[in-house]
Amino acid sequence: MRTATIARKTHETEILVGVNLDGSGQYDVSTGIGFLDHMVEQLSRHSLIDMTVKIKGDLHVDQHHTVEDCGIAIGQALSQALGDKAGIGRYGQVYSPMDEALVRVALDISGRPWLVWKLEFSTPRLGEMDTELFEHWFQSFAQAAGITLHVEALYGSNNHHIIEGAYKGLARALRSAVELDPRKGGAVPSTKGLLGDGSLNG
C-alpha cells in the first residue's frame, strides 16, 4: 500500500494528515474552515485517495496559516506516498464541468513544482473562507508535492461552482497521474530514470 502520514506542530498550526493512494475515496476532514473541509472532501472522494486531515490552526488571527499548512501537508504526504514514482501514470488532465462553469486542470508529477492559476472570483468569501486563499492552497500543495499544475476557469459565473470544479478537476487529474500503469512494468516514467531531481529534462 502506498501510504504516508505527516504530523507537525508549530506556533501557528497542529496538523495530522494521512493518505492512501490506493484507497476508495474515504475521508475524515476537519480544518476548522467549513468550506475548506468541503473542498478537501471533494479532493479525496474524486481522486479515490483516502485522506485524514486534522488541523487546529490560529483562526483567531486569520485563515492564512491553516490554509497554507493544509496544502503543504497534503502535498508532502502525497509526495512521500509516491516514493520513487515507479510505474505511475505521471500525467493527468481533466475538463471539469460544474453546472454553468468549466475548469481545466492539467498536471505533471514531475518533481518540478509550478502553478499556473487562471481563476477569478467576484466575491471576497465563500462561506467563511477568503477566496484569495484558494490560489495559495493550490500553490502550497503543488510546491510540497513537486507537481507542475495548471488550473484555468474557461468560463462560469458562480464562484462556488468554479472553485469546486477546480478541486474536482485536480482530484480526477491526480487519480490518473498516481495510478499504477501495468504496461510500465514498474519503470519510472522518465527518460532520465528518475523524477524529482530538479532537472529541466524528463
Secondary structure as UniProt FT lines:
FT   STRAND          3..9
FT   STRAND          13..20
FT   TURN            21..22
FT   STRAND          27..30
FT   HELIX           34..47
FT   STRAND          50..57
FT   TURN            59..61
FT   HELIX           64..82
FT   TURN            83..84
FT   TURN            86..87
FT   STRAND          91..98
FT   TURN            99..100
FT   STRAND          101..108
FT   STRAND          114..118
FT   STRAND          125..126
FT   TURN            127..128
FT   STRAND          129..130
FT   HELIX           132..145
FT   STRAND          148..155
FT   HELIX           159..178
FT   HELIX           182..184
FT   TURN            185..186
FT   TURN            191..192
//
